[in-house]
Amino acid sequence: MTSHSAADRWAYWQALDSGRLLLLGAAGMLVVAAFASTTIQASGVQWRTALAFGGFIAFGELLRLALPGGREAAPIAMVGAMSYALLLRVPPYASGTPVDRSPLLVIAVAAVGMAVGALPHVAAGRPAGLTGMCTRLIAVACVAFIFRPGLAGYLVSQHYERPWYVALAVMGPLVALGWLADTVIGALIRADDVGARFSVALVDELSLQWLLGAAVCASVLITVFGAEVMGLAELAVFLGPLLVTQVAFRRYAGIRATYLQTVRSLARVTEVAGYVEEGHSRRVSRLAVAVGRVLGMNEPDLLALEYAALMHDIGQLSLAEPIPGGATLLVGAADQQRIAELGADVIRQAGVLDDVAELVRCQSWPARGHHPPPSRGSMIIKAANAFDDMVGSSTDRERSNAALDRLRLDPASYDKVVVAALAEVAGRRTAWRL
C-alpha cells in the first residue's frame, strides 16, 4: 500500500507540474545561452548600464508583491527589465549611437538581477518564486528578441534618427505584448494549479492585473525616454513614483487578505461554540470554491462563494440546542431555512456583504421546484455542506462515494451538474508548487 501511494503521488506530481517544469526548462535554456553569449562577447558590454539596470531589477524583485489569490508580481523588476530591453541610448554616449546590446545580454542581466533580488527571500525562509521569475524572464525575452537588433537599429542609427513618436509607436505595442505574455503564462500556470478553465483564469488575470499592467507599461516608456535625457540617474529619480504605486497595490492586497481572515475568524465562532464539527466551515469552503472553478465561475463570484461557504452555518448560533455534529442535513427543511435566514440577517448587518448574505439565505432551497430558483452559488454550498455533513474529515473513498450516490439520488434537492462537479473535485489532492 505504501509503495502504491508513493507511486501515485509521483505520477500525480508529474502530471500536475508539467507546465511549470516546461516553463522552468525554457527559462533555464535561455539563461544558459545568455551567459554563454555574454561571456564570449564580454568586451562589447557596457557594464555601467548593465549594472545599473541589474541593480534596479534586483531591488524590484526584492519588493515583489503578494496579490490576491496567491499570486505574486514584481512590477518594479518588470519595469527595469523591459526598459533595459527597449533602451536605445544613454548619455554620455554619442547621441547618434545606440546602446549596443543583444537580446541574450538583456536576458543575462535580467536573470542575474532577479536571482540577486530573490536571495533575501530565500534567506528569510520564504519561497524563491522561481515560477514568477521565469514567467517574467520569458516575457522580457519575447520583447528583447523582437526589438533587438532590427527595430532598435531602425529607430536609431548613425545616419538617421526617427522622431520620438515613431519610437513610441513601436515600443508601446511591444511593452503591451510583454505584459500580455506574462499574464497569459500566469493564467496557464494558475489554471493548472487550481483546476480552473484556462479561459476563465485568463479573464481573471486580465481583470485583476490590467491596472498594474497599465502602470508598468507607462513606467517602461517613461524610463526609456527619460534615460536618453537624464542618463542612468533617471533610475533613481523615477524610483520614488514607482514605490508609491507599489505601496498602493500592497495596501489593497493587504486589506483584502485581512478581510478574508476576518471572515474566517468569524466562521470559527460556530466551531468554538460547539455547534459544528471542527474544520467543517473550511472544508465546505474549499469544496465550494473547487466546484465553482470546475463550473467556470469567475474570481469575484468565487470570492463571494468562499465568504458564504465559510459563514453558511452562522445561523446555528440562534439554536437553543446544537444539532448533533452540526449536520443541518439531519433537520427538516423548515429548520434549515430558518437557520439560513438568520445567518443571512447576521451577514447583512456588515453592510457590504449583501451578495454573500443572499447566497447564505438561498442555500437551503431545493434545486428544482422553488420559485425563484436558487443561484448556482447557493446550490454549490448546499451540495458541499451536505457532502461534508456525511463525510466530515474522513478520507475513506467508499464513504465519499456513498455520500455522492445519496446526493445523486435526490436530484430535486441537489443540482446534478453541481453534484457531478463535486464528484470530480472531492478527494482531489492539493496542488504542489515549485
C-alpha positions in Angstrom: 0.0 0.0 0.0 2.8 2.4 0.9 4.6 1.7 -2.4 1.4 2.2 -4.4 0.7 5.5 -2.6 4.2 6.8 -3.3 4.0 5.9 -7.0 0.6 7.5 -7.2 1.9 10.7 -5.6 4.8 10.8 -8.0 2.6 10.3 -11.1 0.2 13.0 -9.9 3.1 15.4 -9.3 4.5 14.8 -12.8 1.1 15.4 -14.4 0.3 18.5 -12.3 3.6 20.3 -12.7 4.3 19.5 -16.3 3.5 23.1 -17.4 5.6 24.6 -14.7 8.5 22.3 -15.4 8.3 23.2 -19.1 8.4 26.9 -18.2 11.5 26.4 -15.9 13.2 24.4 -18.6 12.6 27.1 -21.3 13.8 29.8 -18.9 16.9 27.7 -17.9 17.9 27.2 -21.6 17.6 30.9 -22.3 19.7 31.8 -19.3 22.4 29.3 -20.2 22.5 30.6 -23.8 22.6 34.2 -22.5 25.5 33.6 -20.2 27.4 31.8 -22.9 26.9 34.6 -25.3 27.8 37.3 -22.8 31.0 35.5 -21.8 32.1 35.3 -25.5 31.2 39.0 -26.2 32.1 40.4 -22.8 34.3 43.1 -24.3 31.4 44.8 -26.0 29.2 45.0 -22.9 28.5 48.5 -21.4 28.9 47.4 -17.8 27.9 50.6 -16.2 24.5 50.4 -17.9 24.1 46.7 -17.3 25.0 47.0 -13.6 22.6 50.0 -13.1 19.6 48.2 -14.6 20.6 44.9 -13.0 20.5 46.6 -9.6 17.2 48.2 -10.4 15.7 44.8 -11.3 17.1 43.2 -8.1 15.6 45.9 -6.0 12.2 45.4 -7.7 12.4 41.6 -7.2 13.2 42.2 -3.5 9.9 44.3 -3.2 7.7 41.9 -5.1 4.0 42.0 -4.3 1.7 39.3 -3.0 -1.6 39.8 -4.9 -5.0 38.3 -4.0 -5.4 34.6 -4.8 -1.9 33.5 -4.0 -0.4 35.4 -7.0 2.8 37.4 -7.0 4.1 40.3 -9.0 7.3 42.3 -9.2 6.2 45.4 -11.1 9.4 47.4 -10.4 11.6 44.5 -11.6 9.4 44.2 -14.7 9.8 47.9 -15.4 13.6 47.6 -15.1 13.9 44.5 -17.3 11.5 45.8 -20.0 13.2 49.2 -20.0 16.7 47.6 -20.5 15.3 45.5 -23.3 14.0 48.6 -25.1 16.7 51.1 -24.2 18.2 52.9 -27.2 21.0 55.0 -25.8 22.2 56.5 -22.5 24.4 59.7 -22.1 27.3 60.2 -22.2 27.4 58.0 -25.3 27.2 59.8 -28.6 23.7 61.0 -29.4 23.5 59.0 -32.6 25.0 55.8 -31.3 22.5 53.3 -29.9 23.4 51.2 -26.9 25.0 48.0 -28.3 23.0 45.3 -26.6 22.0 41.8 -27.8 18.8 40.1 -26.7 20.8 37.5 -24.8 22.6 40.2 -22.8 19.2 41.6 -21.8 18.2 38.1 -20.6 21.5 37.6 -18.7 21.2 41.0 -16.9 17.5 40.3 -16.0 18.3 36.8 -14.8 21.1 38.0 -12.5 19.0 40.9 -11.2 16.1 38.6 -10.4 18.3 36.0 -8.7 20.0 38.6 -6.5 16.7 40.1 -5.6 15.3 36.7 -4.6 18.2 35.8 -2.3 16.9 37.8 0.7 13.5 36.0 0.3 15.3 32.6 0.4 17.4 33.7 3.4 14.2 34.7 5.3 12.7 31.3 4.6 10.2 32.5 2.0 9.7 30.8 -1.4 12.2 31.8 -4.0 9.4 32.5 -6.5 11.0 30.6 -9.4 7.8 30.3 -11.4 7.2 34.1 -11.2 10.7 34.9 -12.1 10.7 32.5 -15.1 7.4 33.9 -16.3 8.8 37.5 -16.2 12.0 36.4 -17.9 10.2 34.7 -20.8 8.1 37.9 -21.3 11.2 40.1 -21.3 12.9 37.7 -23.7 10.0 37.9 -26.1 10.3 41.7 -26.2 14.1 41.7 -26.4 14.2 39.3 -29.4 11.6 41.2 -31.3 13.1 44.6 -30.6 16.8 43.9 -30.9 18.7 44.4 -33.1 16.4 45.0 -36.0 13.8 47.5 -34.7 16.4 49.2 -32.4 18.7 49.7 -35.4 15.7 51.1 -37.4 14.9 53.7 -34.8 18.4 54.9 -34.1 21.4 54.8 -36.5 24.5 56.9 -37.1 22.9 58.4 -40.3 19.3 59.0 -39.4 17.2 59.2 -36.2 13.4 58.6 -36.3 11.1 61.0 -34.5 10.2 60.2 -30.9 6.6 59.4 -31.8 7.8 56.7 -34.2 9.8 55.1 -31.4 6.7 55.4 -29.1 4.5 53.7 -31.7 7.0 50.8 -31.9 7.7 50.4 -28.2 4.1 50.8 -26.9 2.7 47.6 -28.5 5.9 45.7 -27.6 5.5 46.6 -23.9 1.9 45.6 -24.0 2.9 42.4 -25.7 5.4 41.6 -22.9 2.7 42.3 -20.2 0.3 40.1 -22.1 2.8 37.3 -22.4 3.4 37.5 -18.6 -0.4 37.4 -18.0 -1.1 34.5 -20.3 1.7 32.3 -18.9 0.5 33.2 -15.4 -3.1 32.2 -16.3 -1.9 28.9 -17.7 0.0 28.1 -14.5 -2.9 29.2 -12.3 -5.4 27.2 -14.3 -3.2 24.1 -13.8 -2.8 24.8 -10.1 -6.4 25.4 -9.1 -8.2 23.3 -11.7 -9.9 26.2 -13.4 -10.7 26.6 -17.1 -8.0 28.5 -18.9 -10.4 31.0 -20.4 -11.8 31.8 -17.0 -8.3 32.0 -15.5 -7.2 34.3 -18.3 -10.1 36.7 -17.8 -9.5 36.7 -14.1 -5.8 37.5 -14.6 -6.6 40.3 -17.1 -9.3 41.8 -14.8 -7.0 41.7 -11.7 -3.8 42.9 -13.3 -4.7 45.3 -16.1 -4.3 48.4 -13.8 -0.9 47.2 -12.6 -0.1 46.3 -16.2 -1.0 49.8 -17.4 1.2 51.3 -14.7 4.1 49.1 -15.7 3.7 49.9 -19.4 3.6 53.6 -18.8 6.6 53.4 -16.5 8.7 51.5 -19.0 8.1 54.1 -21.7 8.9 57.0 -19.3 12.0 55.2 -18.2 13.3 54.5 -21.7 12.7 58.1 -23.0 13.8 59.7 -19.7 17.1 57.8 -19.7 18.0 59.4 -23.1 17.9 62.8 -21.4 18.9 62.2 -17.8 21.1 59.2 -18.2 21.3 56.5 -15.5 20.5 59.0 -12.8 16.9 58.8 -14.1 16.5 55.4 -12.5 17.0 56.8 -9.0 14.7 59.7 -9.7 11.9 57.6 -11.1 12.1 55.0 -8.3 10.0 57.2 -6.0 6.8 57.3 -8.0 7.1 53.5 -8.7 7.4 52.9 -4.9 4.3 55.0 -4.2 2.3 53.0 -6.8 3.6 49.7 -5.4 2.7 50.7 -1.8 -0.9 51.4 -3.0 -1.2 48.0 -4.5 0.3 46.4 -1.5 -2.2 48.1 0.8 -5.1 46.9 -1.4 -3.8 43.3 -1.3 -3.3 43.6 2.5 -6.8 44.9 3.1 -8.3 42.1 1.1 -6.3 39.5 2.9 -7.3 41.0 6.3 -10.9 41.0 5.2 -10.8 37.3 4.3 -9.0 36.5 7.6 -11.7 38.3 9.5 -14.4 36.3 7.8 -12.5 33.1 8.5 -12.3 34.1 12.2 -16.0 34.8 12.3 -16.8 31.5 10.7 -14.9 29.7 13.5 -17.4 31.0 16.1 -19.8 28.2 15.4 -16.9 25.6 15.8 -15.6 27.1 19.0 -19.2 27.2 20.4 -19.6 23.5 19.6 -22.4 24.0 17.1 -20.5 22.4 14.2 -17.6 19.9 13.8 -14.1 21.3 13.9 -12.9 22.3 10.4 -16.4 21.9 8.8 -16.5 25.5 7.5 -13.1 25.4 6.0 -13.8 22.1 4.3 -17.1 23.3 2.9 -15.4 26.5 1.7 -12.6 24.6 -0.1 -15.1 22.2 -1.8 -17.4 25.0 -2.8 -14.6 27.0 -4.4 -13.2 24.0 -6.2 -16.7 23.1 -7.6 -17.1 26.8 -8.6 -13.9 26.7 -10.6 -14.9 23.5 -12.4 -18.2 25.1 -13.3 -16.4 28.2 -14.7 -17.2 30.8 -12.1 -15.0 34.0 -12.3 -12.9 35.2 -9.4 -15.2 37.8 -7.9 -18.0 35.3 -7.8 -15.6 32.7 -6.3 -14.7 35.2 -3.6 -18.3 35.8 -2.6 -18.9 32.0 -2.7 -15.9 31.5 -0.4 -17.2 34.0 2.1 -20.7 32.5 2.0 -19.4 28.9 2.4 -17.3 30.0 5.4 -20.3 31.6 7.1 -23.1 29.3 5.9 -23.7 27.8 9.4 -23.5 31.1 11.4 -27.3 31.0 11.8 -26.9 27.9 14.1 -25.9 30.2 16.9 -29.6 31.0 17.3 -30.4 27.4 18.2 -31.2 26.6 21.8 -29.7 23.1 21.4 -27.0 22.4 18.9 -27.7 19.9 16.1 -25.8 16.7 16.7 -22.5 17.2 14.9 -23.8 20.4 13.4 -25.2 18.5 10.5 -28.1 20.5 9.1 -28.8 17.6 6.8 -30.4 15.9 9.8 -33.1 18.6 10.4 -36.2 19.4 8.4 -36.5 21.9 5.5 -38.2 24.5 7.7 -35.4 24.4 10.3 -32.8 24.6 7.5 -34.5 27.6 6.1 -34.7 29.3 9.5 -31.0 28.8 10.1 -30.2 30.1 6.6 -32.4 33.2 7.1 -30.9 34.0 10.5 -27.4 33.6 9.1 -28.1 35.9 6.2 -29.5 38.5 8.6 -26.3 38.5 10.6 -24.1 38.8 7.5 -26.3 41.6 6.1 -25.5 43.7 9.2 -22.0 44.2 7.8 -23.5 46.4 5.1 -21.0 45.4 2.4 -21.8 41.7 2.0 -25.3 41.7 0.7 -24.4 39.3 -2.2 -22.8 36.9 0.3 -25.9 37.1 2.6 -28.1 36.3 -0.4 -26.1 33.1 -1.1 -26.5 32.0 2.5 -30.2 32.8 2.5 -30.9 30.6 -0.5 -28.6 27.7 0.5 -31.5 25.6 1.8 -33.7 25.9 -1.3 -34.2 22.8 -3.4 -32.5 22.8 -6.9 -35.9 22.2 -8.5 -39.5 23.3 -7.8 -38.6 26.5 -5.9 -39.6 30.0 -7.3 -37.4 31.8 -7.7 -34.8 29.2 -8.2 -31.6 29.4 -6.1 -28.4 30.8 -7.6 -25.6 28.5 -8.7 -23.5 29.6 -5.7 -26.3 28.6 -3.3 -26.7 25.2 -4.9 -22.9 24.7 -4.6 -23.0 25.5 -0.9 -26.0 23.2 -0.3 -24.2 20.2 -2.0 -20.8 20.9 -0.4 -22.4 21.2 3.0 -24.4 18.0 2.7 -21.3 16.1 1.4 -19.2 17.3 4.4 -22.0 16.5 6.8 -21.9 12.9 5.6 -18.1 12.5 5.1 -16.5 15.0 7.5 -12.8 14.8 7.7 -12.7 11.2 6.6 -10.6 10.3 3.6 -12.4 6.9 3.0 -13.2 6.7 -0.7 -16.2 4.3 0.0 -17.7 6.8 2.4 -17.2 9.6 -0.2 -18.8 7.5 -2.9 -21.8 6.7 -0.7 -22.3 10.4 0.0 -22.2 11.3 -3.7 -24.6 8.5 -4.5 -27.0 9.8 -1.9 -26.8 13.3 -3.5 -27.4 11.9 -7.0 -30.5 10.1 -5.8 -32.1 13.4 -4.8 -32.0 15.5 -8.0 -34.9 17.7 -6.7 -32.7 18.9 -3.8 -29.2 18.9 -5.4 -28.4 20.1 -8.9 -27.0 17.2 -10.9 -24.4 19.5 -12.6 -23.2 20.6 -9.2 -23.1 17.1 -7.9 -21.1 15.9 -11.0 -18.5 18.7 -10.4 -18.4 17.8 -6.7 -17.6 14.2 -7.6 -14.8 15.5 -9.8 -13.1 17.6 -7.1 -13.9 15.5 -3.9 -10.6 13.9 -2.9 -8.6 15.9 -5.3 -5.1 16.4 -4.0 -3.8 19.9 -3.2 -1.6 21.3 -5.9 2.1 21.2 -5.2 4.2 24.2 -6.2 7.8 24.6 -7.2 
